[in-house]
Amino acid sequence: MNVVVMKKVLSYIKRYRLVVALSLAFAAGSVALTLYVPILTGRAVDLIVAPGDVDFPGILAVLTRIGIAVLLTALMQWLMGVCNNRITYGVVRDIRARAFEKIEMLPLKYVDGHSTGDIVSRVIADVDQFADGLLMGFTQLFTGVITILGTLLFMLSLNVTITLVVVVITPVSLFVARYIATKTFSMFKLQSETRGEQTALIDEMVGNGRVVKAYSREADIQSRFDEINRRLSVCSLKAIFYSSLTNPATRFVNSLVYAGVGVFGAVAAVHGRISVGQLSSFLSYANQYTKPFNEISGVVTELQNALACAARVFELIEEEPQIPEKENAVVLKNPDGSVALQDVSFSYVPDKKLIEKFNLSVKPGQRVAIVGPTGCGKTTVINLLMRFYDVNEGAIRVAGIDIRDMTRRSLRTNYGMVLQETWLKTGTIRDNITMGKPDATEEEIIAAAKASHAHSFIKRLPNGYDTVITEDGGSLSVGQKQLLCITRVMLCLPPMLILDEATSSIDTRTEIKIQEAFARMMKGRTSFIVAHRLSTIQEADIILVMKDGNIIEQGNHESLLSAGGFYANLYNSQFAR
Amino acid sequence: MENVVRSLFVYLRDYRKETVLAPLFKMLEASFELFVPLVMASMIDKGIGNGDISYIIKMSLILLLLAGIGLTSSITAQFFAAKAAVGFAEKLRSALFSHIQGFSFSEEDKLGTSTLITRMTSDINQVQNGVNMVLRLFLRSPFIVFGAMIMAFTIDVKAALIFVVTIPALSGIVFGIMMWTMPLYKKVQGKLDLVLRVTRENLTGARVIRAFAKEEEEKEHFHRENDELNTLQKYVGKISALMNPVTYIVVNAATIMLIYTGALRVDQGWITQGEVVALVNYMAQILVELVKLANLIVTITKALACADRVESVMLMESSMADGTLTESEIAGKTLHTKAAKVEFKNVCLTYQGAGGESLSGLNFRVERGDTTGIIGGTGSGKSSLVNLIPRFYDATKGEVLIDGVNVKDYPIETLRRKTGIVMQKAVLFKGSIRENICWGRKDATDEEIEEALCMSQSKEFVDQKEGRLDFFITQNGKNLSGGQKQRLSIARAMVRKPEILILDDSASALDFATDARLRKAIRETEGDMTVFIVSQRTSSIQHADQIIVLDDGEIAAIGTHEQLLKTCDLYQEIHYSQTGRSSEGGAGK
């Protein structure tokens, strides 16, 4: 599983191969020079033997060399750092971008069925963790590997036997590190999952803080939170502790190597096989040789964590997108407004049938009212018309064309939709109004706002049309938000309209005026209205009566009344007290 | 910065032992490490110098012993550090969450959900990481650095003076870069907030964005924010990448000095060759430690920036003080008064940061068991009025009394227990229907739940859900329709059998028939529940005992339906606009 994830990560890194190559080059250069310095230092030490036996000109020459080597190393180290930052943050940006693009393409079924907090945590927190791991990986893995190889070469050039001592002992640290890493991976994954669960709870409870407070449920929520928090704490402790064992364990091996080099080196020196200076070079190599092993093993655990996080992001990225547009999908232009549903069957879950073999033919400019008891599935019809969901069987045609044969964009922009649940984005009032028509002029915007009676309250806001509203409308009232949503549609006036209980939170005086504007707007436009007002229903050309997700009756007011069915019952019950 | 550390420090209090032990064991490990160059020096000078092989082996065994003790103390330290850091984060998260829950509506309006989520999650994670690293390294590194210096002094005072110059220079560099990058990291985190907000917005608004075919624009928007984040990250990265190379230069410059001075001292016979090696080794240890310290600094800088953000939320006090009356005091006060159930005396409300009053000079009383209708235009203050009763906001002037006692004097929980409010936007939580209804009353029996479902007209659709009361509602009630959510949230309020029931336009998604049945059921409930109904429709409130007509935050008229029809133009206008002119007969809804 790790290999698969790693491969995917690599495919993101591919874009930066030039930078990677540069980084590698700088790493190689700086490591080579870093390794050269101990040799020089060793030589200098050999020139300092005893009182009266010190070669000062020789030492000065060696020291100059050290100086130059050090300056070059520092420069290359910095450049390598810059490259690594570039790669890491670049990859992170690319992954976030891909994840976001996927969000825009996911079928609504996925969005409806997953918690917002969890998806957000994948895109933000997980990617962040991944970045940390990747950066560490790059800075330390490269230099680590190159240092190991370089040190080996330099050591071999000094003395073969002592080098062998180092080579034999060191792999032990790799084994230890590997063992720890495999143990911790599952812990990190558990930690990541628990975090996701916690984020989801925070999102739900903080987002709906008002209800929590109204019911004084703070204590209960707190205990639920603390329960997850407790679990998180337990698996975090395990993950962190186990992974932090790597360092001491490898450092211990490191000390073994150091002692080994000391013993063999000192004995060799006694027999005159190497000089004291060379032994000093060896000792610093012994340090440098095992240090990258420490780092690599540290990196391995960090990478494990990073990969676990990456896996969660990739899961999102690889989620199956909505059915792609057909290759020859047509762009719906100026449709006449006729809509036909032919033998449409649909259900959200396979085993619970909803709409079956439904037929409806709406002529251009007709008004369709959808009525029925609360919760009868009226929004399902909207989901289908807008192609938020695809029909299971049959077809929906607009202007005679199957909506699956046209681009989603052209289908949807030909509908004007006002949903029951208002949604506004962070930005100015103007941004929100011009969503459907970004190039609208000031006059058009004001005209639309006046038509929907939003102008007067917008005018009174601190910065008028340039007032920035925060997440989800923030300080605006439900009614004001709805007025803005209506203005949004008013501005672009598409040929077909979908109005979903749009006016339910607006006071009646305003509503009357809006109704008038709507009437003007609906003239010559095919409209679907999830209706509550009797007048709307009475004036509709077609009434769809829904119950339990099914469309059970269809006709106009008179014909349905005289049929004496469910509709008649519903209508008469309105007089009930 | 220091303040931040101090105020969040309290959450480490329970881990005092661990917090002390972790660095202590680290120091233990470090001190054994400091002996290593000395052992090696005597190995060179005595062992090699005298050709004494058994001495060499003895010394190497000492090295092994030092390594073993180092390992043990290090593992102990890691454990305590992890325990303290994780425990600290757990406490902090819990405290922050509880603090956020204590916010009044005013604070919630001011902050947003997104930023609270980042602070609860990624910010605290960074802080946890910071604490862990600090415990592990922050004492160890300076200890090694200064320890190395002291060891150098024991070898040769003159050579050691180089250490004395080098160490402050290094600390200057390390802290300088830290101070430089810290505000930048804060900026990065702020940008991340923006990226999070766009992501969240696109999930919550998926339908609208797709309906307007704005996917491309939103992508562009995201890419813009994302790219800006990227640029900023790279910039900060460039600066913090300076740390290693610069310290490397300084340490090696010092080494060069050291060798030269060492050469002079050996030449004059003050120290031996082996001791020069030891000195160079100490300098090398400082370098190794500094590399770790530099990495640590990056972590700490980030952690501090994050801690600062966490703290800013922590410091935000709830603007609402809890009432101080005890249950018996309340009972004493309410028992003997013949006070109205609810009374508004000269109440005004100005929202924080708002220009003008949203409610001004409200005066009215509501008797026990009465039903009060509240009607008025959008933005006329209907919701603001009812929000004052359970004390979601505090009246800026005047007082709101329940049973003759000011709402500010009730403990908030007692007050909220008296009231059941159903808000405009129906909100349900992930969990079964039963769990959701039990929000109203924890110990509600199934019979009571059924009764509430019946009254709220939910029974009919609940009967059809799989598992009925056990039917699982997904987050935000996404698998229910708007009307179903409204009815369940009404059931939730009904099940607590509140003294005061407030329906804030909460039947807007119901059809007329259901709405009518609902009102009928509420009227017929036993006991003397006092009811407030906020509505846009006169039909919903025409049977109320009194109707308050609001206009732009002021009471335009109070009376019964019949009275108002005669005396209040505004009410007439609203009524007839909904029913058609009375002469036309109307639908009489």
Chai-1 contact restraints between the chains, C-beta under 6 A:
chainA,res_idxA,chainB,res_idxB,connection_type,confidence,min_distance_angstrom,max_distance_angstrom,comment,restraint_id
A,A44,B,I259,contact,1.0,0.0,6.0,A-B,restraint_1
A,V45,B,V276,contact,1.0,0.0,6.0,A-B,restraint_2
A,I48,B,A263,contact,1.0,0.0,6.0,A-B,restraint_3
A,I48,B,V266,contact,1.0,0.0,6.0,A-B,restraint_4
A,I48,B,Q273,contact,1.0,0.0,6.0,A-B,restraint_5
A,I48,B,V276,contact,1.0,0.0,6.0,A-B,restraint_6
A,P51,B,D267,contact,1.0,0.0,6.0,A-B,restraint_7
A,P51,B,G269,contact,1.0,0.0,6.0,A-B,restraint_8
A,V54,B,A263,contact,1.0,0.0,6.0,A-B,restraint_9
A,V54,B,V266,contact,1.0,0.0,6.0,A-B,restraint_10
A,V54,B,D267,contact,1.0,0.0,6.0,A-B,restraint_11
A,I59,B,A263,contact,1.0,0.0,6.0,A-B,restraint_12
A,L63,B,I256,contact,1.0,0.0,6.0,A-B,restraint_13
A,I66,B,I256,contact,1.0,0.0,6.0,A-B,restraint_14
A,V70,B,I249,contact,1.0,0.0,6.0,A-B,restraint_15
A,V70,B,N252,contact,1.0,0.0,6.0,A-B,restraint_16
A,A74,B,P245,contact,1.0,0.0,6.0,A-B,restraint_17
A,A74,B,Y248,contact,1.0,0.0,6.0,A-B,restraint_18
A,A74,B,I249,contact,1.0,0.0,6.0,A-B,restraint_19
A,Q77,B,N244,contact,1.0,0.0,6.0,A-B,restraint_20
A,Q77,B,P245,contact,1.0,0.0,6.0,A-B,restraint_21
A,W78,B,A241,contact,1.0,0.0,6.0,A-B,restraint_22
A,W78,B,P245,contact,1.0,0.0,6.0,A-B,restraint_23
A,G81,B,A241,contact,1.0,0.0,6.0,A-B,restraint_24
A,V82,B,K238,contact,1.0,0.0,6.0,A-B,restraint_25
A,V82,B,A241,contact,1.0,0.0,6.0,A-B,restraint_26
A,N85,B,K234,contact,1.0,0.0,6.0,A-B,restraint_27
A,N85,B,G237,contact,1.0,0.0,6.0,A-B,restraint_28
A,Y89,B,N230,contact,1.0,0.0,6.0,A-B,restraint_29
A,Y89,B,Q233,contact,1.0,0.0,6.0,A-B,restraint_30
A,Y89,B,K234,contact,1.0,0.0,6.0,A-B,restraint_31
A,R93,B,N226,contact,1.0,0.0,6.0,A-B,restraint_32
A,R93,B,N230,contact,1.0,0.0,6.0,A-B,restraint_33
A,R96,B,N226,contact,1.0,0.0,6.0,A-B,restraint_34
A,A97,B,H223,contact,1.0,0.0,6.0,A-B,restraint_35
A,A97,B,N226,contact,1.0,0.0,6.0,A-B,restraint_36
A,F100,B,F222,contact,1.0,0.0,6.0,A-B,restraint_37
A,E101,B,K219,contact,1.0,0.0,6.0,A-B,restraint_38
A,I103,B,N202,contact,1.0,0.0,6.0,A-B,restraint_39
A,E104,B,E215,contact,1.0,0.0,6.0,A-B,restraint_40
A,V111,B,A206,contact,1.0,0.0,6.0,A-B,restraint_41
A,D112,B,K478,contact,1.0,0.0,6.0,A-B,restraint_42
A,S115,B,Q475,contact,1.0,0.0,6.0,A-B,restraint_43
A,T116,B,L203,contact,1.0,0.0,6.0,A-B,restraint_44
A,I119,B,L203,contact,1.0,0.0,6.0,A-B,restraint_45
A,V120,B,T199,contact,1.0,0.0,6.0,A-B,restraint_46
A,V120,B,R200,contact,1.0,0.0,6.0,A-B,restraint_47
A,V123,B,T199,contact,1.0,0.0,6.0,A-B,restraint_48
A,I124,B,L196,contact,1.0,0.0,6.0,A-B,restraint_49
A,A125,B,T121,contact,1.0,0.0,6.0,A-B,restraint_50
A,A125,B,S122,contact,1.0,0.0,6.0,A-B,restraint_51
A,D128,B,S122,contact,1.0,0.0,6.0,A-B,restraint_52
A,T199,B,T121,contact,1.0,0.0,6.0,A-B,restraint_53
A,I202,B,I117,contact,1.0,0.0,6.0,A-B,restraint_54
A,I202,B,M120,contact,1.0,0.0,6.0,A-B,restraint_55
A,D203,B,I117,contact,1.0,0.0,6.0,A-B,restraint_56
A,E204,B,Q475,contact,1.0,0.0,6.0,A-B,restraint_57
A,V206,B,T113,contact,1.0,0.0,6.0,A-B,restraint_58
A,V206,B,L116,contact,1.0,0.0,6.0,A-B,restraint_59
A,G207,B,T113,contact,1.0,0.0,6.0,A-B,restraint_60
A,N208,B,V427,contact,1.0,0.0,6.0,A-B,restraint_61
A,G209,B,E108,contact,1.0,0.0,6.0,A-B,restraint_62
A,V211,B,V427,contact,1.0,0.0,6.0,A-B,restraint_63
A,A214,B,I421,contact,1.0,0.0,6.0,A-B,restraint_64
A,Y215,B,W439,contact,1.0,0.0,6.0,A-B,restraint_65
A,S216,B,E413,contact,1.0,0.0,6.0,A-B,restraint_66
A,S216,B,R416,contact,1.0,0.0,6.0,A-B,restraint_67
A,R217,B,W439,contact,1.0,0.0,6.0,A-B,restraint_68
A,E218,B,Q101,contact,1.0,0.0,6.0,A-B,restraint_69
A,Q222,B,S98,contact,1.0,0.0,6.0,A-B,restraint_70
A,F225,B,F97,contact,1.0,0.0,6.0,A-B,restraint_71
A,D226,B,S94,contact,1.0,0.0,6.0,A-B,restraint_72
A,N229,B,E90,contact,1.0,0.0,6.0,A-B,restraint_73
A,N229,B,R93,contact,1.0,0.0,6.0,A-B,restraint_74
A,N229,B,S94,contact,1.0,0.0,6.0,A-B,restraint_75
A,S233,B,V86,contact,1.0,0.0,6.0,A-B,restraint_76
A,S233,B,E90,contact,1.0,0.0,6.0,A-B,restraint_77
A,S236,B,V86,contact,1.0,0.0,6.0,A-B,restraint_78
A,L237,B,A82,contact,1.0,0.0,6.0,A-B,restraint_79
A,L237,B,V86,contact,1.0,0.0,6.0,A-B,restraint_80
A,I240,B,A82,contact,1.0,0.0,6.0,A-B,restraint_81
A,F241,B,F79,contact,1.0,0.0,6.0,A-B,restraint_82
A,F241,B,A82,contact,1.0,0.0,6.0,A-B,restraint_83
A,S244,B,Q78,contact,1.0,0.0,6.0,A-B,restraint_84
A,P248,B,L71,contact,1.0,0.0,6.0,A-B,restraint_85
A,P248,B,S74,contact,1.0,0.0,6.0,A-B,restraint_86
A,P248,B,I75,contact,1.0,0.0,6.0,A-B,restraint_87
A,F252,B,A67,contact,1.0,0.0,6.0,A-B,restraint_88
A,F252,B,L71,contact,1.0,0.0,6.0,A-B,restraint_89
A,S255,B,A67,contact,1.0,0.0,6.0,A-B,restraint_90
A,A259,B,S60,contact,1.0,0.0,6.0,A-B,restraint_91
A,A259,B,L63,contact,1.0,0.0,6.0,A-B,restraint_92
A,A259,B,L64,contact,1.0,0.0,6.0,A-B,restraint_93
A,G262,B,S60,contact,1.0,0.0,6.0,A-B,restraint_94
A,V263,B,S60,contact,1.0,0.0,6.0,A-B,restraint_95
A,A266,B,M43,contact,1.0,0.0,6.0,A-B,restraint_96
A,A266,B,G47,contact,1.0,0.0,6.0,A-B,restraint_97
A,A266,B,I48,contact,1.0,0.0,6.0,A-B,restraint_98
A,A266,B,I56,contact,1.0,0.0,6.0,A-B,restraint_99
A,A269,B,I48,contact,1.0,0.0,6.0,A-B,restraint_100
A,V270,B,I48,contact,1.0,0.0,6.0,A-B,restraint_101
A,V270,B,G51,contact,1.0,0.0,6.0,A-B,restraint_102
A,V276,B,I44,contact,1.0,0.0,6.0,A-B,restraint_103
A,V276,B,Q273,contact,1.0,0.0,6.0,A-B,restraint_104
A,S280,B,V277,contact,1.0,0.0,6.0,A-B,restraint_105
A,P373,B,D511,contact,1.0,0.0,6.0,A-B,restraint_106
A,T374,B,G483,contact,1.0,0.0,6.0,A-B,restraint_107
A,T374,B,L510,contact,1.0,0.0,6.0,A-B,restraint_108
A,T374,B,D511,contact,1.0,0.0,6.0,A-B,restraint_109
A,T374,B,T514,contact,1.0,0.0,6.0,A-B,restraint_110
A,G375,B,F461,contact,1.0,0.0,6.0,A-B,restraint_111
A,G375,B,S481,contact,1.0,0.0,6.0,A-B,restraint_112
A,G375,B,G483,contact,1.0,0.0,6.0,A-B,restraint_113
A,G375,B,Q484,contact,1.0,0.0,6.0,A-B,restraint_114
A,R409,B,A213,contact,1.0,0.0,6.0,A-B,restraint_115
A,R412,B,A211,contact,1.0,0.0,6.0,A-B,restraint_116
A,R412,B,A213,contact,1.0,0.0,6.0,A-B,restraint_117
A,T413,B,A213,contact,1.0,0.0,6.0,A-B,restraint_118
A,M417,B,A211,contact,1.0,0.0,6.0,A-B,restraint_119
A,Q420,B,G482,contact,1.0,0.0,6.0,A-B,restraint_120
A,W423,B,G205,contact,1.0,0.0,6.0,A-B,restraint_121
A,W423,B,V208,contact,1.0,0.0,6.0,A-B,restraint_122
A,K425,B,E201,contact,1.0,0.0,6.0,A-B,restraint_123
A,M435,B,F212,contact,1.0,0.0,6.0,A-B,restraint_124
A,M435,B,K214,contact,1.0,0.0,6.0,A-B,restraint_125
A,G436,B,F212,contact,1.0,0.0,6.0,A-B,restraint_126
A,T470,B,G112,contact,1.0,0.0,6.0,A-B,restraint_127
A,E471,B,G112,contact,1.0,0.0,6.0,A-B,restraint_128
A,S477,B,G379,contact,1.0,0.0,6.0,A-B,restraint_129
A,V478,B,Q424,contact,1.0,0.0,6.0,A-B,restraint_130
A,G479,B,T378,contact,1.0,0.0,6.0,A-B,restraint_131
A,E501,B,A509,contact,1.0,0.0,6.0,A-B,restraint_132
A,S504,B,S508,contact,1.0,0.0,6.0,A-B,restraint_133
A,S505,B,S508,contact,1.0,0.0,6.0,A-B,restraint_134
A,I506,B,T378,contact,1.0,0.0,6.0,A-B,restraint_135
A,D507,B,G377,contact,1.0,0.0,6.0,A-B,restraint_136
A,D507,B,T378,contact,1.0,0.0,6.0,A-B,restraint_137
A,D507,B,Q536,contact,1.0,0.0,6.0,A-B,restraint_138
A,T508,B,Q536,contact,1.0,0.0,6.0,A-B,restraint_139
A,T508,B,I574,contact,1.0,0.0,6.0,A-B,restraint_140
A,T508,B,S577,contact,1.0,0.0,6.0,A-B,restraint_141
A,T508,B,Q578,contact,1.0,0.0,6.0,A-B,restraint_142
A,R509,B,G377,contact,1.0,0.0,6.0,A-B,restraint_143
A,T510,B,T378,contact,1.0,0.0,6.0,A-B,restraint_144
A,I512,B,S577,contact,1.0,0.0,6.0,A-B,restraint_145
A,H532,B,D511,contact,1.0,0.0,6.0,A-B,restraint_146
A,L534,B,A587,contact,1.0,0.0,6.0,A-B,restraint_147
A,L570,B,A513,contact,1.0,0.0,6.0,A-B,restraint_148
A,S573,B,A513,contact,1.0,0.0,6.0,A-B,restraint_149
A,Q574,B,F512,contact,1.0,0.0,6.0,A-B,restraint_150
A,Q574,B,A513,contact,1.0,0.0,6.0,A-B,restraint_151
A,Q574,B,K589,contact,1.0,0.0,6.0,A-B,restraint_152
A,A576,B,A516,contact,1.0,0.0,6.0,A-B,restraint_153
A,R577,B,K520,contact,1.0,0.0,6.0,A-B,restraint_154
